[in-house]
Amino acid sequence: MAKQSGIIKLQGKLDDISFYHTGDGHLARKKGGVDAARIKSDPKFARVRENNAEFGNAADGARMFRRAIKPLLKVASDGRMISRLMRTMFEIKNLDTINVRGRRNVGEGIQDPQAHVLLKDFQFNRSSELGEVLQRNYQVNTTTGVITINDLIPVEDLSFPAAATHVTLKGAWLNIDFSTGAYELEHSNEVNLPIDATQTDVVLTPAALPGGSGLDFGFLTVAFYQEVNGVQYSLKNGVHNALAIVAIV
């Protein structure tokens, strides 16, 4: 691929060249490669077909996960989150030791303890990672789903944008079965605090723990707001907000 130069940047196709925009800038790429029909049938491309099948499964797993936590992603995510999650799901697919090459999948790979290591502490907004934003220890009770932050002093224990006047902390729990696609998401209460020197014990309790045959994922969100005339507004579409996986059961 090549970067576009000049004042006018193109998007779309012109003859055999595709013009498009990514986080890396305006790019151009010439059409090429092997004919798709040959890849689907030629024995020489058996490995390619296997790789494509497994890539597709990893993409489905990432898409399924994003759909399940869509309400949380509206609060905090970055422009490269999708590609980072996709790479992680591809690594998890590789942990499948049951199926043959070409049929390895996220549903089997996620059962490996190493998959939990890969996903634990996943940051959905790399611009504002949870450990940098929330500079105080928190406790996660995986039996009850309760997330506790004792003695939180917002002005001291949070890294917050200058315009922020308030912060909202919230937990959530997801049960998701990557083999069947079934999922259930439960939210905790929200704790909204002024960013001042008041000390507070934050207790985030889900209405109920999600049911299902899959794995349970715990999430913690920290979101900042600016209060104007009694109304709180999100700052810059949530660019300063943090969201991370804090537990996997």
Phi, psi and chi 1 to 4 in degrees:
 res  aa     phi    psi   chi1   chi2   chi3   chi4
   1 MET       -  158.0   67.4 -175.2   69.0      -
   2 ALA  -132.8  151.6      -      -      -      -
   3 LYS   -85.1  139.6  -74.8 -168.6  174.6 -177.2
   4 GLN   -77.9  140.7  -62.0 -176.4   48.8      -
   5 SER  -121.6  170.5   61.1      -      -      -
   6 GLY    98.4  173.6      -      -      -      -
   7 ILE   -74.6  -43.2  -61.2  175.1      -      -
   8 ILE   -91.0  123.1  -60.3  175.5      -      -
   9 LYS  -104.5  132.5  -58.1  -62.5 -170.8  -63.4
  10 LEU   -99.7  153.0  -57.0  177.0      -      -
  11 GLN  -138.6  137.8  -69.2 -164.8   51.3      -
  12 GLY   118.7 -160.3      -      -      -      -
  13 LYS  -119.0  142.6  -69.3 -175.3  177.6 -179.5
  14 LEU  -139.5  109.2  179.4   61.9      -      -
  15 ASP    56.9 -120.5  -67.4  -27.7      -      -
  16 ASP   -99.1   14.3  -69.0  -25.1      -      -
  17 ILE  -114.3  131.6  -58.9  177.6      -      -
  18 SER  -105.2  131.4  -64.3      -      -      -
  19 PHE  -111.2  131.1  -59.9   90.1      -      -
  20 TYR  -154.1  168.4   55.6  100.2      -      -
  21 HIS  -120.7  134.0 -179.7 -100.8      -      -
  22 THR  -130.8 -176.5   71.4      -      -      -
  23 GLY   -65.0  -15.5      -      -      -      -
  24 ASP   -93.0    1.3  -63.1  -42.8      -      -
  25 GLY   118.1 -167.3      -      -      -      -
  26 HIS   -87.7  121.8  -67.5  -92.6      -      -
  27 LEU  -120.9  162.8  -54.1  177.6      -      -
  28 ALA  -136.9  139.8      -      -      -      -
  29 ARG  -141.7  135.4  179.4  173.7   58.3 -168.0
  30 LYS   -87.9  138.2 -175.2  176.1 -178.8 -179.9
  31 LYS   -65.1  138.8 -179.1 -179.5  177.8 -179.5
  32 GLY  -167.6 -167.7      -      -      -      -
  33 GLY    97.7 -177.5      -      -      -      -
  34 VAL   -85.2  147.0 -178.4      -      -      -
  35 ASP   -57.7  136.6 -179.2   72.2      -      -
  36 ALA   -61.6  -37.8      -      -      -      -
  37 ALA   -63.1  -36.2      -      -      -      -
  38 ARG   -69.4  -39.2 -177.6 -176.5  175.8 -168.5
  39 ILE   -61.0  -36.5  -68.7  177.1      -      -
  40 LYS   -72.9  -21.7  -68.6  179.9 -179.9  179.5
  41 SER  -123.6  -28.5   58.8      -      -      -
  42 ASP   -70.9  125.6 -166.4  -33.6      -      -
  43 PRO   -56.0  -26.5  -25.0   35.1      -      -
  44 LYS   -65.5  -20.0  -67.4 -178.6  179.7  179.8
  45 PHE  -107.0   24.0  -68.5   94.2      -      -
  46 ALA   -59.4  -42.2      -      -      -      -
  47 ARG   -65.5  -36.4  -62.1  -72.4   83.2   81.5
  48 VAL   -64.1  -43.3  174.5      -      -      -
  49 ARG   -63.2  -39.8  -68.9 -166.4  -67.1  -86.6
  50 GLU   -63.6  -45.5  -67.2  167.8   -4.2      -
  51 ASN   -62.0  -41.6  -70.1  -21.0      -      -
  52 ASN   -63.4  -41.0  -72.5  -13.8      -      -
  53 ALA   -64.0  -42.9      -      -      -      -
  54 GLU   -71.9  -35.5  -67.3 -171.2  -11.4      -
  55 PHE   -62.5  -41.7 -176.0   87.4      -      -
  56 GLY   -62.7  -38.9      -      -      -      -
  57 ASN   -66.6  -41.4  179.6  -91.4      -      -
  58 ALA   -63.1  -39.7      -      -      -      -
  59 ALA   -64.1  -40.2      -      -      -      -
  60 ASP   -63.1  -40.5  -71.6  -18.2      -      -
  61 GLY   -63.4  -43.1      -      -      -      -
  62 ALA   -65.3  -41.6      -      -      -      -
  63 ARG   -64.8  -41.6 -171.7 -179.5  -56.6  109.5
  64 MET   -61.5  -43.5 -174.7 -170.0  -49.2      -
  65 PHE   -64.7  -44.0 -163.5   70.8      -      -
  66 ARG   -63.1  -40.6  -63.2 -162.3  -43.7  -86.7
  67 ARG   -64.0  -37.6 -175.9 -177.5  -59.1  117.2
  68 ALA   -66.9  -32.3      -      -      -      -
  69 ILE  -111.8   25.6   61.4  170.3      -      -
  70 LYS   -52.2  -42.3 -174.4  176.9  179.6  179.3
  71 PRO   -60.8  -32.1  -23.4   35.4      -      -
  72 LEU   -75.0  -37.5  -54.7  179.7      -      -
  73 LEU   -68.3  -21.7  -64.3  178.7      -      -
  74 LYS   -67.5  -21.6  -70.6 -178.6  178.1  178.9
  75 VAL   -88.9  -39.2  177.7      -      -      -
  76 ALA  -153.2  120.0      -      -      -      -
  77 SER  -169.7  158.8   63.5      -      -      -
  78 ASP  -116.2  171.3   64.6   68.7      -      -
  79 GLY   -66.6  -18.3      -      -      -      -
  80 ARG  -108.9    9.7  -65.0 -175.9 -179.5  -86.6
  81 MET   -59.9  -42.4  179.3  -85.4  -63.3      -
  82 ILE   -61.5  -45.5  -66.7  176.9      -      -
  83 SER   -68.1  -36.2   60.5      -      -      -
  84 ARG   -67.4  -41.4  -69.1 -170.4  -68.2  105.9
  85 LEU   -66.4  -37.9 -177.9   60.9      -      -
  86 MET   -61.6  -44.4  174.1   62.2 -164.6      -
  87 ARG   -61.3  -39.7  -74.7 -164.0  -61.7  -89.9
  88 THR   -65.4  -42.8  -59.1      -      -      -
  89 MET   -64.4  -33.5  -70.9  -61.4  177.1      -
  90 PHE   -66.2  -40.5 -164.1   84.0      -      -
  91 GLU   -64.6  -38.2  -67.1 -178.6   62.1      -
  92 ILE   -66.5  -40.2  -70.1  172.9      -      -
  93 LYS   -56.8  -36.7  173.8  -89.4  -56.7  176.5
  94 ASN   -66.0  -16.4  -70.2  -19.4      -      -
  95 LEU   -82.1   -5.6  -62.5  173.7      -      -
  96 ASP   -69.4  110.7  177.8   -1.0      -      -
  97 THR  -102.7    7.2   58.8      -      -      -
  98 ILE   -96.0  -45.4  -63.8  176.6      -      -
  99 ASN   -91.8  156.2  -65.9  -65.7      -      -
 100 VAL   -75.8  164.6  -61.8      -      -      -
 101 ARG   -55.2  135.1 -179.0 -174.1  172.6  107.3
 102 GLY    98.6  -18.8      -      -      -      -
 103 ARG  -122.9    2.9  -64.4 -175.1  179.5  179.6
 104 ARG   -63.7  144.2  -66.6  179.1  -62.8  175.1
 105 ASN  -145.4  163.6   60.7   78.1      -      -
 106 VAL   -65.5  -36.7  172.0      -      -      -
 107 GLY   -57.3  -37.4      -      -      -      -
 108 GLU   -84.1  -42.4  -66.2  -67.1  -11.8      -
 109 GLY   -63.0  -31.7      -      -      -      -
 110 ILE   -67.2  -16.5 -160.6   73.5      -      -
 111 GLN   -75.5  -17.9  -53.7  -56.7  -37.3      -
 112 ASP   -74.2  133.4 -169.0  -58.5      -      -
 113 PRO   -55.0  -28.3  -26.6   35.5      -      -
 114 GLN   -65.2  -28.2 -178.3   59.1   28.6      -
 115 ALA   -64.1  -35.6      -      -      -      -
 116 HIS   -66.4  -37.1  -58.2 -168.4      -      -
 117 VAL   -63.3  -39.8  175.0      -      -      -
 118 LEU   -66.7  -36.0  -68.5  172.2      -      -
 119 LEU   -94.1  -26.5  -84.4  172.6      -      -
 120 LYS   -60.5  134.4  176.4   70.6  165.1   53.3
 121 ASP    70.3   17.0  -62.5  -40.1      -      -
 122 PHE   -60.4  129.5 -174.9   90.6      -      -
 123 GLN   -99.7  121.0  -55.7  -67.0  -35.2      -
 124 PHE   -84.9  -13.6  -67.7   88.2      -      -
 125 ASN  -132.8   96.4 -175.5    5.1      -      -
 126 ARG   -67.9  -17.5  -69.4  -64.3  -65.9  -88.8
 127 SER   -72.7  -24.0  -59.7      -      -      -
 128 SER  -142.3   83.8  -65.7      -      -      -
 129 GLU   -76.7  146.7  -62.8 -168.0   -1.8      -
 130 LEU   -56.9  -43.6 -178.5   63.3      -      -
 131 GLY   -65.6  -23.1      -      -      -      -
 132 GLU   -87.8  -34.1  -62.8  175.2   -4.0      -
 133 VAL   -78.4  -47.5  172.4      -      -      -
 134 LEU  -100.1  103.1  177.1   60.9      -      -
 135 GLN  -101.0   47.1  -60.5  172.1   -0.4      -
 136 ARG  -147.8  146.0 -171.6  162.1 -168.5   83.8
 137 ASN   -67.1  147.9  -68.0  -24.6      -      -
 138 TYR  -130.4  155.9   54.6   84.9      -      -
 139 GLN  -117.8  137.1  -64.1   76.8   44.3      -
 140 VAL  -118.2  118.2 -177.9      -      -      -
 141 ASN   -92.6  104.8 -172.8  -39.6      -      -
 142 THR   -74.1  -12.2   56.3      -      -      -
 143 THR   -82.0  -44.0  -59.3      -      -      -
 144 THR   -98.2  -19.7   63.6      -      -      -
 145 GLY    85.2    2.6      -      -      -      -
 146 VAL   -77.9  132.4  175.8      -      -      -
 147 ILE  -111.5  126.6  -59.7  174.2      -      -
 148 THR  -122.0  135.3  -53.8      -      -      -
 149 ILE  -125.6  102.6  -49.6  169.6      -      -
 150 ASN   -83.1  142.7  -69.3  -40.9      -      -
 151 ASP    56.1   40.7  -56.8  -33.8      -      -
 152 LEU   -73.1  126.0  177.5   69.4      -      -
 153 ILE  -114.9  100.5  -58.0  176.1      -      -
 154 PRO   -50.8  -45.6  -28.9   37.1      -      -
 155 VAL   -67.8  -21.4   75.1      -      -      -
 156 GLU  -102.4  -34.2  -64.1 -179.1    3.4      -
 157 ASP  -100.5    2.2  -61.3  -30.9      -      -
 158 LEU  -123.2  141.7  -64.1  171.8      -      -
 159 SER   -96.0  105.4  175.7      -      -      -
 160 PHE  -123.0  152.5   54.6   90.4      -      -
 161 PRO   -67.5  152.9   21.9  -32.4      -      -
 162 ALA   -59.3  -33.2      -      -      -      -
 163 ALA   -82.2   -8.8      -      -      -      -
 164 ALA   -72.8  137.4      -      -      -      -
 165 THR  -114.5  -21.9   61.6      -      -      -
 166 HIS  -139.9  159.6  -71.6   72.1      -      -
 167 VAL  -135.2  143.5   62.1      -      -      -
 168 THR  -120.4  128.8  -66.9      -      -      -
 169 LEU  -112.6  138.6  -59.6  105.6      -      -
 170 LYS  -151.7  143.9 -177.4  179.1  178.3 -179.7
 171 GLY  -112.0  166.3      -      -      -      -
 172 ALA  -157.4  153.5      -      -      -      -
 173 TRP  -130.9  135.5  -76.1   86.4      -      -
 174 LEU  -123.4  132.2  168.9   72.8      -      -
 175 ASN  -109.7  123.0 -178.9  -79.3      -      -
 176 ILE  -137.9  134.2 -177.6  168.2      -      -
 177 ASP  -109.1  107.0 -171.2  -34.2      -      -
 178 PHE   -71.2  -15.3  -74.3   96.8      -      -
 179 SER   -81.9  -35.3  -64.7      -      -      -
 180 THR  -104.4  -20.2   65.5      -      -      -
 181 GLY    86.3    0.9      -      -      -      -
 182 ALA   -78.2  140.8      -      -      -      -
 183 TYR  -153.0  158.6   64.6   83.3      -      -
 184 GLU  -145.8  131.8 -177.2  177.8  -25.1      -
 185 LEU  -117.2  129.6 -179.3   67.8      -      -
 186 GLU  -121.7  137.1  -67.4  -75.3   -8.1      -
 187 HIS  -102.4  154.3  -60.7  -89.7      -      -
 188 SER   -91.7  179.0   79.3      -      -      -
 189 ASN   -66.9  160.7   57.8  -57.4      -      -
 190 GLU  -102.8  139.2  -66.0 -175.4   -6.3      -
 191 VAL  -114.7  113.3  174.9      -      -      -
 192 ASN  -105.6  125.0 -179.4  -97.3      -      -
 193 LEU  -129.7  145.3  -58.5  170.3      -      -
 194 PRO   -71.0  146.4   25.0  -33.4      -      -
 195 ILE   -84.3   88.2  -60.7  177.2      -      -
 196 ASP  -142.5 -163.9   58.5   18.3      -      -
 197 ALA   -93.7   12.1      -      -      -      -
 198 THR   -73.4  132.3  -57.0      -      -      -
 199 GLN   -89.9  131.5 -178.3  174.0  -69.3      -
 200 THR  -139.4  140.0  -56.4      -      -      -
 201 ASP   -89.3  113.7  -72.1  -24.5      -      -
 202 VAL   -92.3  123.3  175.8      -      -      -
 203 VAL  -124.8  116.1 -178.9      -      -      -
 204 LEU  -109.9  110.5  -53.7  173.8      -      -
 205 THR  -117.4  120.7  -54.1      -      -      -
 206 PRO   -67.6  149.0   25.4  -33.7      -      -
 207 ALA   -58.5  -34.6      -      -      -      -
 208 ALA  -166.0  157.7      -      -      -      -
 209 LEU   -82.3  139.4  -72.2  177.4      -      -
 210 PRO   -66.5  147.0   25.6  -34.7      -      -
 211 GLY   -96.9  168.2      -      -      -      -
 212 GLY   139.3  172.4      -      -      -      -
 213 SER   -97.7    2.0   58.1      -      -      -
 214 GLY   -93.9 -160.5      -      -      -      -
 215 LEU   -87.7  152.9  -71.5  175.0      -      -
 216 ASP  -100.8  131.6  -72.6  -35.6      -      -
 217 PHE  -118.9  132.2  -67.4   80.9      -      -
 218 GLY  -103.9  139.5      -      -      -      -
 219 PHE  -126.1  149.9  -58.8   84.5      -      -
 220 LEU  -132.1  130.7  178.6   57.2      -      -
 221 THR  -118.7  137.1  -57.8      -      -      -
 222 VAL  -124.2  118.9 -179.2      -      -      -
 223 ALA  -127.6  139.5      -      -      -      -
 224 PHE  -107.7  147.3  -64.9  103.2      -      -
 225 TYR  -140.3  158.2  -62.5   87.4      -      -
 226 GLN  -117.6  126.3 -178.0 -176.5   59.1      -
 227 GLU   -91.0  127.2 -174.8  174.5  -88.7      -
 228 VAL  -130.9  116.5  179.5      -      -      -
 229 ASN    53.2   42.9  -64.3  -29.2      -      -
 230 GLY    82.8   -0.3      -      -      -      -
 231 VAL  -114.8  133.3  178.5      -      -      -
 232 GLN   -96.5  130.1  -66.6 -174.2   23.9      -
 233 TYR  -117.0  140.0  -60.7   90.1      -      -
 234 SER   -67.2  146.2  178.0      -      -      -
 235 LEU   -93.9  120.9  -63.5  174.5      -      -
 236 LYS    48.4   46.1  -67.8 -174.3  177.9  179.4
 237 ASN    57.0   31.4  -62.4  -41.3      -      -
 238 GLY    83.2   15.7      -      -      -      -
 239 VAL   -63.3  -23.8   69.1      -      -      -
 240 HIS   -93.7   -2.4  -60.1  -70.3      -      -
 241 ASN   -81.2  154.4  -61.5  -16.4      -      -
 242 ALA  -120.0  143.6      -      -      -      -
 243 LEU  -147.6  128.5  169.0   64.4      -      -
 244 ALA  -148.2  156.7      -      -      -      -
 245 ILE   -80.6  121.1  -62.4  173.5      -      -
 246 VAL  -109.8   -6.5  -64.8      -      -      -
 247 ALA  -161.9  146.6      -      -      -      -
 248 ILE  -136.2  126.9  -57.2  176.9      -      -
 249 VAL  -124.6      - -175.4      -      -      -
